């Protein structure tokens, strides 16, 4: 029998939880059939929802929790008072080896703080980072940090490069990923002093990836490198900008296709192509922060 992976779900985290979390788990079940789900949340809410998806119910278990981490809760408060929350217990199931991974759409700051406290970081890594996959002309690129660390020193960016390279190997299947450092220009003399310091270290470091050098904002979508590294402040603003541009262009396209009879006919003929494009750039298809 194939190996079964167990995913812990914080069913109470997110704007439309738990219905969307349960529905999302069923989508994941179809895509990854050898997966078991531990669903942490209020059984009175999650149980009836789960029963609507009979095949998901066969590979899922609801673990009842009463507490929820509020979306506006400060991470420090969530850590102190949320020990019985769905988020904490879902993360803890990974530490107890009951699950292989945890997924939550809840409070990002609380998720990072709890994860660091419960799961720790790898040796040599001082801070975790939020990473995402950005669709590019080539395929996809790993982009980090997306907001976990607003202020970063050179050592943090070096750690992000190492983690991003490892993630690219595991998720993108790239044996020796290329890593770029986001900057205001590609030239070595441009940018803040700490960025140039990081670049010098990465050029001389013997790692499992190839350091490309500095990359600019437009390189994110061209796929110049497999990994793009920046601080959490810049990364979060960049991510939200990309999401906003994607949504705006989708609206522009929709309005254009409704502007005349010929445009509507053209839209009908190219419907499958537009659907494929929408699937690729839809921010809802990619994790955020």
C-alpha positions as CSV (number, residue, x, y, z in Angstrom):
1,X,0.0,0.0,0.0
2,X,1.4,3.5,-0.9
3,X,2.6,5.6,2.0
4,X,-0.2,7.7,3.5
5,X,0.6,11.3,4.4
6,X,-1.4,12.9,7.2
7,X,-2.3,16.6,7.0
8,X,-3.5,18.5,10.1
9,X,-6.0,21.2,9.2
10,X,-6.9,24.2,11.4
11,X,-10.6,24.2,10.4
12,X,-11.4,27.3,12.3
13,X,-8.8,29.6,10.7
14,X,-9.7,31.9,7.8
15,X,-12.5,34.2,6.7
16,X,-14.9,31.5,5.6
17,X,-13.9,28.8,8.0
18,X,-14.9,26.0,8.5
19,X,-17.0,25.5,5.3
20,X,-14.2,26.5,2.9
21,X,-11.6,24.5,4.8
22,X,-13.6,21.3,4.6
23,X,-14.4,21.9,1.0
24,X,-10.7,22.6,0.3
25,X,-9.8,19.3,2.0
26,X,-12.1,17.4,-0.4
27,X,-10.3,19.1,-3.4
28,X,-7.0,18.0,-1.9
29,X,-8.3,14.5,-1.4
30,X,-9.1,14.2,-5.1
31,X,-5.7,15.5,-6.1
32,X,-3.7,13.6,-3.5
33,X,-5.6,10.3,-2.9
34,X,-3.0,8.8,-0.4
35,X,-3.7,11.5,2.2
36,X,-5.4,11.4,5.6
37,X,-6.7,14.5,7.3
38,X,-6.9,15.4,11.0
39,X,-9.4,18.3,11.1
40,X,-9.1,20.4,14.3
41,X,-12.2,22.4,15.1
42,X,-15.6,22.6,16.7
43,X,-17.2,19.2,16.1
44,X,-20.7,20.7,16.1
45,X,-19.7,22.7,13.0
46,X,-17.1,20.5,11.3
47,X,-19.0,17.2,11.8
48,X,-22.1,18.0,9.7
49,X,-19.9,19.7,7.0
50,X,-17.7,16.6,6.8
51,X,-20.7,14.3,6.3
52,X,-21.5,16.2,3.1
53,X,-18.3,14.8,1.6
54,X,-18.6,11.0,2.1
55,X,-15.3,10.2,0.5
56,X,-13.5,12.8,2.5
57,X,-15.1,11.5,5.7
58,X,-13.7,8.1,5.0
59,X,-10.1,9.5,5.2
60,X,-10.6,12.2,7.8
61,X,-11.0,12.6,11.5
62,X,-12.4,15.6,13.4
63,X,-10.5,16.5,16.6
64,X,-12.8,18.6,18.7
65,X,-11.4,22.0,19.9
66,X,-13.3,24.8,21.5
67,X,-11.0,27.8,21.2
68,X,-10.2,29.8,18.1
69,X,-7.3,32.2,17.4
70,X,-8.9,35.5,16.4
71,X,-7.8,37.1,13.2
72,X,-6.8,40.3,15.0
73,X,-5.1,38.6,18.0
74,X,-1.5,39.6,18.7
75,X,0.9,36.7,18.3
76,X,2.1,37.0,21.8
77,X,-1.4,36.9,23.2
78,X,-2.3,34.0,20.9
79,X,0.7,32.0,22.2
80,X,-0.2,32.7,25.8
81,X,-4.0,32.1,25.6
82,X,-4.4,29.8,22.7
83,X,-3.0,26.5,24.0
84,X,-6.4,24.8,23.4
85,X,-7.1,26.5,20.1
86,X,-7.6,24.6,16.8
87,X,-4.4,26.2,15.5
88,X,-2.2,25.3,18.4
89,X,-3.4,21.7,18.5
90,X,-3.1,21.2,14.8
91,X,0.5,22.4,14.9
92,X,1.2,20.3,18.0
93,X,0.0,17.2,16.1
94,X,3.0,17.5,13.8
95,X,5.3,17.8,16.8
96,X,3.7,14.6,18.2
97,X,4.2,12.9,14.8
98,X,0.5,12.3,14.4
99,X,0.6,14.5,11.2
100,X,3.3,15.2,8.6
101,X,2.3,18.8,7.9
102,X,-0.2,21.5,9.1
103,X,-2.3,23.9,7.1
104,X,-4.0,27.0,8.4
105,X,-5.6,30.0,6.7
106,X,-5.8,31.8,10.1
107,X,-3.9,34.5,11.8
108,X,-0.5,34.5,10.1
109,X,1.5,36.1,13.0
110,X,0.1,33.6,15.4
111,X,0.7,30.7,13.1
112,X,4.4,31.7,12.8
113,X,4.9,32.3,16.5
114,X,3.2,29.0,17.5
115,X,5.1,27.0,14.9
116,X,8.4,28.4,16.0
117,X,7.6,27.6,19.6
118,X,6.2,24.1,19.0
119,X,8.2,22.8,16.0
120,X,11.4,24.9,16.5
121,X,13.6,25.7,13.5
122,X,16.3,23.7,11.8
123,X,19.9,24.0,13.3
124,X,21.5,27.2,12.0
125,X,18.1,28.9,11.2
126,X,17.2,31.6,13.6
127,X,13.8,32.7,12.1
128,X,11.2,31.0,9.9
129,X,10.0,32.7,6.8
130,X,6.7,32.7,4.8
131,X,7.3,31.4,1.2
132,X,5.0,31.3,-1.8
133,X,5.0,30.0,-5.3
134,X,4.8,32.8,-7.9
135,X,3.6,31.9,-11.4
136,X,6.1,33.0,-14.0
137,X,6.6,32.8,-17.8
138,X,8.7,29.7,-17.3
139,X,6.9,27.9,-14.6
140,X,6.9,28.9,-10.9
141,X,9.4,30.6,-8.6
142,X,9.8,30.4,-4.8
143,X,9.4,33.9,-3.2
144,X,10.3,34.6,0.4
145,X,9.9,36.2,2.9
146,X,6.2,37.2,2.4
147,X,5.8,39.0,5.7
148,X,6.9,37.0,8.7
149,X,10.0,39.2,9.3
150,X,9.5,42.9,8.8
151,X,13.0,43.8,9.8
152,X,15.8,41.5,8.6
153,X,19.5,41.5,9.1
154,X,22.0,40.1,6.6
155,X,22.1,36.7,8.4
156,X,18.4,36.4,8.0
157,X,18.5,36.9,4.3
158,X,21.2,34.3,4.0
159,X,19.1,31.8,5.9
160,X,16.1,32.6,3.6
161,X,18.2,31.9,0.6
162,X,19.2,28.5,2.0
163,X,15.6,27.7,2.9
164,X,14.3,28.9,-0.4
165,X,16.8,26.7,-2.2
166,X,15.8,23.6,-0.3
167,X,12.1,24.4,-0.9
168,X,12.7,24.8,-4.7
169,X,14.4,21.4,-4.8
170,X,11.6,19.7,-2.9
171,X,8.6,21.4,-4.6
172,X,9.8,22.5,-8.0
173,X,12.1,19.5,-8.5
174,X,15.1,21.6,-9.5
175,X,18.3,19.8,-8.6
176,X,20.4,22.9,-8.3
177,X,18.1,26.0,-8.0
178,X,19.2,29.5,-8.9
179,X,18.7,32.1,-6.2
180,X,18.3,35.9,-6.7
181,X,18.3,38.7,-4.2
182,X,15.6,41.3,-4.8
183,X,17.2,44.8,-5.3
184,X,16.6,48.1,-7.1
185,X,19.0,47.0,-9.9
186,X,21.1,44.1,-11.1
187,X,24.5,45.9,-10.8
188,X,26.7,44.8,-7.9
189,X,27.1,48.4,-6.6
190,X,23.4,49.1,-6.3
191,X,21.2,48.7,-3.2
192,X,21.6,48.9,0.5
193,X,24.9,48.0,2.2
194,X,23.3,44.9,3.9
195,X,22.1,43.6,0.5
196,X,25.6,43.9,-1.0
197,X,27.0,42.2,2.1
198,X,24.5,39.3,1.7
199,X,25.4,39.0,-2.0
200,X,29.1,38.8,-1.2
201,X,28.5,36.0,1.3
202,X,26.2,34.0,-1.0
203,X,28.8,34.3,-3.9
204,X,31.5,32.8,-1.7
205,X,29.3,30.2,0.1
206,X,29.4,26.6,-0.9
207,X,25.7,25.8,-1.1
208,X,23.3,23.4,-2.8
209,X,22.1,26.3,-5.1
210,X,23.6,28.7,-7.6
211,X,23.6,32.4,-6.6
212,X,22.4,34.4,-9.6
213,X,23.0,37.8,-8.1
214,X,20.6,40.7,-7.8
215,X,17.2,40.6,-9.5
216,X,14.6,43.3,-10.0
217,X,10.9,43.4,-9.6
218,X,10.1,42.4,-13.1
219,X,12.2,39.3,-12.7
220,X,9.6,37.9,-10.4
221,X,7.2,37.1,-13.3
222,X,9.8,36.4,-16.0
223,X,11.2,33.5,-13.9
224,X,14.8,34.7,-14.1
225,X,15.6,32.6,-11.0
226,X,14.0,29.7,-9.2
227,X,14.1,31.5,-5.9
228,X,13.8,35.2,-5.1
229,X,14.8,36.4,-1.6
230,X,13.8,39.6,0.2
231,X,12.8,40.9,3.6
232,X,9.3,40.4,4.9
233,X,8.3,44.1,4.5
234,X,9.2,44.3,0.8
235,X,8.0,40.8,0.2
236,X,4.5,41.4,1.6
237,X,4.0,44.6,-0.3
238,X,5.2,43.0,-3.5
239,X,2.9,40.0,-3.1
240,X,-0.2,42.2,-2.4
241,X,0.8,44.4,-5.5
242,X,1.0,41.3,-7.7
243,X,-2.4,40.1,-6.4
244,X,-4.0,43.5,-7.0
245,X,-2.6,43.8,-10.5
246,X,-3.8,40.3,-11.3
247,X,-7.3,41.1,-10.1
248,X,-7.4,44.4,-11.9
249,X,-6.3,42.9,-15.2
250,X,-8.9,40.2,-14.9
251,X,-11.6,42.9,-14.4
252,X,-10.2,44.9,-17.4
253,X,-10.4,41.7,-19.6
254,X,-13.9,40.9,-18.4
255,X,-15.1,44.4,-19.3
256,X,-13.4,44.4,-22.7
257,X,-15.0,41.0,-23.6
258,X,-18.4,42.5,-22.8
259,X,-17.9,45.8,-24.6
260,X,-19.4,44.7,-28.0
261,X,-21.0,41.9,-29.8
262,X,-17.7,41.0,-31.7
263,X,-15.8,41.0,-28.4
264,X,-18.4,38.7,-26.8
265,X,-18.1,36.3,-29.8
266,X,-14.3,36.4,-29.6
267,X,-14.5,35.7,-25.9
268,X,-16.7,32.7,-26.5
269,X,-14.2,31.3,-29.0
270,X,-11.3,31.8,-26.7
271,X,-13.1,30.7,-23.5
272,X,-10.9,27.7,-22.8
273,X,-7.7,29.8,-23.2
274,X,-9.0,32.5,-20.9
275,X,-10.0,29.9,-18.4
276,X,-6.5,28.5,-18.4
277,X,-5.0,32.0,-18.0
278,X,-7.4,32.8,-15.1
279,X,-6.4,29.5,-13.3
280,X,-2.7,30.4,-13.6
281,X,-2.8,33.9,-12.3
282,X,-5.8,33.7,-9.8
283,X,-4.3,34.8,-6.4
284,X,-6.7,32.3,-4.7
285,X,-4.7,29.4,-6.3
286,X,-1.5,30.5,-4.6
287,X,-0.8,30.8,-0.9
288,X,-0.5,34.3,0.5
289,X,0.3,36.1,3.7
